[in-house]
Amino acid sequence: MYIENWKELPKNEVYLCFSLPLFRFLEKNEIYPIAKEVHRTTGKVFTVFIKGDKLQGLLEEWTKNRPVK
């Protein structure tokens, strides 16, 4: 479910993801974004997630095991 007014949420409650592999990892683990935007300066697409315990745990797992370029 996308939320149009996500920018009104407190910044400490949202996580901005600029990594396509991380985005795919989160979706595979049933964490879904609340918004998808294009950065106005860089033009890169990013997704927005609500912070929570499950997201935090997956981010820690990703950091430990992420693919190396």
JOQUIDA-V858330 format. One line per field, one symbol per residue. psi: psi as a letter, one per 20 degrees, with the letter a starting at -180 (. if undefined). burial: + if it has 24 or more other ideal C-beta (glycine too) atoms within 12 Angstrom, else -. A space follows every 50 residues. Layout:
psi = ???
burial = ???
This chain:
psi = pqohkhiiqphiiqppojoghggggghhkkoqqiqprpphghjqpqqpqp qrggggghhggghhjqqp.
burial = -----+-------++++----++-++----+-+++-+--------+++++ ----+--++--+-------
